[in-house]
Amino acid sequence: MDPAGHRPVKGQHELVLSAREFDLLNGLINPSGLITSRAELIAHVWRSRWIGDPRMLDVHIRWLRLKIENAPDNPRYIKTVRRLGYRFAG
């Protein structure tokens, strides 16, 4: 992940992500593998511009998984932690 260059890479291939997907991935990745709460992700990605159902975050997580996971229905990288949020297990 190259936040300054806005270049996410998986293996040898650069991923094509929207600006929102990039911000979401950047918000999930942390060096210690800690859980990132739903509220933290919404604040990181949408800041004060969030309008609508907070469950829409799940839709954006799904879209991101479709782009970065080999098996999106059995995710390896973006793990859901029930009632707490998400963890990036890269």
LINGI-V333321 format. One record per residue. SS is DSSP state (2 for helix, 1 for strand, 0 for the rest). PSI is psi in whole degrees, 0 to 359 (999 if undefined). OMEGA is omega in radians with two decimals (* if undefined). Layout:
SS_PSI_OMEGA + SS_PSI_OMEGA
This chain:
0_126_3.11 + 1_88_-3.08 + 0_321_-3.11 + 0_319_-3.13 + 0_357_-3.14 + 0_48_-3.08 + 1_94_3.01 + 0_139_-3.10 + 1_139_3.04 + 1_112_-3.06 + 0_239_3.13 + 0_0_-3.00 + 1_134_3.06 + 1_134_3.13 + 0_144_3.07 + 0_106_-3.12 + 0_150_2.99 + 0_167_3.12 + 2_319_3.14 + 2_318_3.11 + 2_321_3.10 + 2_314_3.12 + 2_321_3.13 + 2_313_3.11 + 2_317_3.11 + 2_323_3.10 + 2_333_3.14 + 2_326_-3.05 + 0_124_3.00 + 0_149_-3.00 + 0_335_-3.07 + 0_359_3.12 + 0_25_-3.14 + 0_162_3.07 + 0_136_3.04 + 1_122_-3.08 + 1_160_3.10 + 2_317_-3.13 + 2_320_3.12 + 2_318_3.13 + 2_316_3.12 + 2_316_3.13 + 2_321_-3.11 + 2_317_-3.03 + 2_314_-3.04 + 2_346_-3.08 + 2_233_-3.11 + 2_7_-3.07 + 2_11_-3.11 + 0_123_3.06 + 0_127_3.07 + 0_195_-3.07 + 0_125_3.11 + 0_341_3.11 + 0_348_3.08 + 2_336_3.07 + 2_321_3.13 + 2_323_3.11 + 2_316_3.13 + 2_323_3.06 + 2_318_3.13 + 2_314_-3.14 + 2_320_3.12 + 2_318_3.10 + 2_321_3.13 + 2_331_-3.10 + 2_332_-3.04 + 2_341_-3.09 + 0_145_3.02 + 0_324_3.11 + 0_87_-3.05 + 2_332_3.13 + 2_348_3.06 + 2_71_-2.97 + 0_140_3.09 + 0_325_-3.02 + 0_312_-3.11 + 1_105_-3.10 + 1_136_3.04 + 1_131_3.05 + 1_104_-3.02 + 0_134_3.10 + 0_359_-3.11 + 0_318_-3.11 + 1_225_-3.07 + 1_155_3.07 + 1_135_3.04 + 1_121_-3.12 + 0_71_-3.08 + 0_999_*
